Amino acid sequence: MKYDVVVIGGRVAGSTAAYHAARLGLSVLLLERNPEIGTPVQCAGGVSDSFFKSTGLKPLPEFTCTRIRAAAVNGPLGARIVTENPVVRGYILERKSFDKYLALRAAEAGADVLTMSIAGDLIFREGSVSGVVFRGPDGVQEVECGMVIAADGVQSSIARKAGLETGFRPADLCSCVQYEVAGMDVDPETMEFYFGSRFAPSGYLWVFPKGEGRANVGLGIRRKSCSERGPLSYLNRFMEERGFKRIEFNAGAVPVCGPIERTFTDGLLVVGDAAGQVDPLTGGGIHLAAECAKIAGEVAAEAIESGRVDGRFLSRYEMRWRKKIGKNLERSLKFRKILDGLGDKELDALLKSLEGKDLSSISKISLLRILKDYPSMLRILRDIL
Ligand SMILES: Cc1cc2nc3c(=O)[nH]c(=O)nc-3n(C[C@H](O)[C@H](O)[C@H](O)COP(=O)(O)OP(=O)(O)OC[C@H]3O[C@@H](n4cnc5c(N)ncnc54)[C@H](O)[C@@H]3O)c2cc1C
């Protein structure tokens, strides 16, 4: 077996990279360890309109559940703000169908997709990654390739085998648990967020409506807060209080520490959660994974075409994705640090001071005025704004 590119991991990052590499004329093999693309689900599926705008994808009914027009933020002590700011507009995706759609799109562009195929080891030629050993339905196989794209998620082991530092420490991760629930009376167009130590210390709880009384109800807690009570105990308490009916459970971790230091080496690129390309404030990774994977697929095509898969050539991948999203990731990390520093009272007071205000028209000056009672936050905010 011989391909220009082997992509490891068949979800958002992997299928998107495979699609772009294949559409640009490369021979591509996509390996996914699970028998079915998109399952088990490990995501709430929230994406904003800007995701569709920048990826060029259409919000097709086959993978979108609901149109979101508003977001409500609930404080720990009763404060609540609702915003219809255009930046919150978007969709809740049915990830099972969406991931399948992306893999199908890659296959239609020419990529070969193999499920139940676990990449184990890398093969090197003169120090550069030049193949993959994987265990598939037909046993252990070797595939030769020009280069590899590692899109194997938060527990990524592939890039580490090529010498990159992709391991996340427990403190870098947000532990997430989620139920899909049914028979709920919720506004189908509003995403609800709950903050504070009662709901999700150093994280947040979400209720994302999926239409027809269904919703994804979950929460993420940074690992350092998990020592006393696990995330599931917070979620179960919320579920019991609301009387929600569970139909599915899933769990996963999200890296919220910012991206890894280096995302390329000789013959290999890393993309998506494996590269830490996740917004550290929201934990959202779908949009960033797709954007960076497109760049990875394009750089792979340039590299194969010019016969240059060395790290020096592939460094253009890192330059391009950092130029596109690097500043936003840094800003989000700073904002998350502000939130981390807020106690329940401060958090609630901050939300109360924003109640009834048109958030889209809040200027830097008015935000600074609102926050004048919180000197530590003011300092960080001045830095950010
Ligand atoms: C509970 C939860 C809720 C979330 N909600 C949202 C949200 O609402 N909005 C949002 O934008 N983001 C959300 N995220 C984050 C988002 O799901 C991820 O950032 C995104 O899915 C990352 O995609 P990926 O393709 O990089 O990685 P993954 O989705 O982790 O995919 C990696 C794939 O690689 C495969 N794989 C791993 N190792 C191997 C191997 N050796 N061989 C072959 N295959 C392998 C895995 O089976 C998997 O299919 C959430 C995350 C969690 C855990």
The ligand as a MOL file (V3000), in Angstrom:
LIG
                    3D

  0  0  0     0  0            999 V3000
M  V30 BEGIN CTAB
M  V30 COUNTS 53 58 0 0 0
M  V30 BEGIN ATOM
M  V30 1 C -18.3510 16.8210 26.0120 0
M  V30 2 C -17.7270 17.7250 24.9870 0
M  V30 3 C -18.4840 18.7470 24.4380 0
M  V30 4 C -17.9280 19.5770 23.4520 0
M  V30 5 N -18.7260 20.5280 22.8950 0
M  V30 6 C -18.2390 21.3110 21.9030 0
M  V30 7 C -19.0770 22.2710 21.2620 0
M  V30 8 O -20.2690 22.4270 21.5760 0
M  V30 9 N -18.5430 23.0320 20.2570 0
M  V30 10 C -17.2380 22.8850 19.8520 0
M  V30 11 O -16.7960 23.6150 18.9480 0
M  V30 12 N -16.4250 21.9740 20.4430 0
M  V30 13 C -16.8970 21.1760 21.4430 0
M  V30 14 N -16.0800 20.2230 22.0140 0
M  V30 15 C -14.7140 20.0670 21.4860 0
M  V30 16 C -14.7410 19.3250 20.1460 0
M  V30 17 O -15.5330 18.1570 20.2600 0
M  V30 18 C -13.3160 18.9430 19.7170 0
M  V30 19 O -12.4670 20.0650 19.8180 0
M  V30 20 C -13.3010 18.4360 18.2730 0
M  V30 21 O -14.1890 17.3700 18.0790 0
M  V30 22 C -11.8650 17.9980 17.9330 0
M  V30 23 O -11.8530 17.2640 16.7470 0
M  V30 24 P -10.5880 16.3850 16.3420 0
M  V30 25 O -10.9340 15.7990 15.0270 0
M  V30 26 O -9.3460 17.1770 16.5020 0
M  V30 27 O -10.4710 15.2640 17.4730 0
M  V30 28 P -11.4590 14.0900 17.9030 0
M  V30 29 O -12.8780 14.5040 17.7270 0
M  V30 30 O -11.0240 13.6570 19.2510 0
M  V30 31 O -11.1500 12.9150 16.8580 0
M  V30 32 C -9.9910 12.1360 16.9310 0
M  V30 33 C -10.2760 10.8350 16.2090 0
M  V30 34 O -9.0540 10.1070 16.1160 0
M  V30 35 C -9.3310 8.7400 16.3280 0
M  V30 36 N -8.0830 8.1170 16.7500 0
M  V30 37 C -7.3590 8.3480 17.8760 0
M  V30 38 N -6.2440 7.6130 17.8950 0
M  V30 39 C -6.2440 6.8860 16.7530 0
M  V30 40 C -5.3380 5.9230 16.2000 0
M  V30 41 N -4.2110 5.5900 16.8200 0
M  V30 42 N -5.6570 5.3610 15.0060 0
M  V30 43 C -6.8030 5.6900 14.3420 0
M  V30 44 N -7.6820 6.6030 14.8400 0
M  V30 45 C -7.4110 7.1940 16.0140 0
M  V30 46 C -10.4050 8.7520 17.4120 0
M  V30 47 O -11.1370 7.5340 17.4550 0
M  V30 48 C -11.2630 9.9370 16.9610 0
M  V30 49 O -12.2990 9.5480 16.0890 0
M  V30 50 C -16.5900 19.3940 23.0240 0
M  V30 51 C -15.8150 18.3740 23.5870 0
M  V30 52 C -16.3690 17.5470 24.5570 0
M  V30 53 C -15.5150 16.4430 25.1380 0
M  V30 END ATOM
M  V30 BEGIN BOND
M  V30 1 1 1 2
M  V30 2 1 2 3
M  V30 3 2 2 52
M  V30 4 2 3 4
M  V30 5 1 4 5
M  V30 6 1 4 50
M  V30 7 2 5 6
M  V30 8 1 6 7
M  V30 9 1 6 13
M  V30 10 2 7 8
M  V30 11 1 7 9
M  V30 12 1 9 10
M  V30 13 2 10 11
M  V30 14 1 10 12
M  V30 15 2 12 13
M  V30 16 1 13 14
M  V30 17 1 14 15
M  V30 18 1 14 50
M  V30 19 1 15 16
M  V30 20 1 16 17
M  V30 21 1 16 18
M  V30 22 1 18 19
M  V30 23 1 18 20
M  V30 24 1 20 21
M  V30 25 1 20 22
M  V30 26 1 22 23
M  V30 27 1 23 24
M  V30 28 2 24 25
M  V30 29 1 24 26
M  V30 30 1 24 27
M  V30 31 1 27 28
M  V30 32 2 28 29
M  V30 33 1 28 30
M  V30 34 1 28 31
M  V30 35 1 31 32
M  V30 36 1 32 33
M  V30 37 1 33 34
M  V30 38 1 33 48
M  V30 39 1 34 35
M  V30 40 1 35 36
M  V30 41 1 35 46
M  V30 42 1 36 37
M  V30 43 1 36 45
M  V30 44 2 37 38
M  V30 45 1 38 39
M  V30 46 1 39 40
M  V30 47 2 39 45
M  V30 48 1 40 41
M  V30 49 2 40 42
M  V30 50 1 42 43
M  V30 51 2 43 44
M  V30 52 1 44 45
M  V30 53 1 46 47
M  V30 54 1 46 48
M  V30 55 1 48 49
M  V30 56 2 50 51
M  V30 57 1 51 52
M  V30 58 1 52 53
M  V30 END BOND
M  V30 END CTAB
M  END
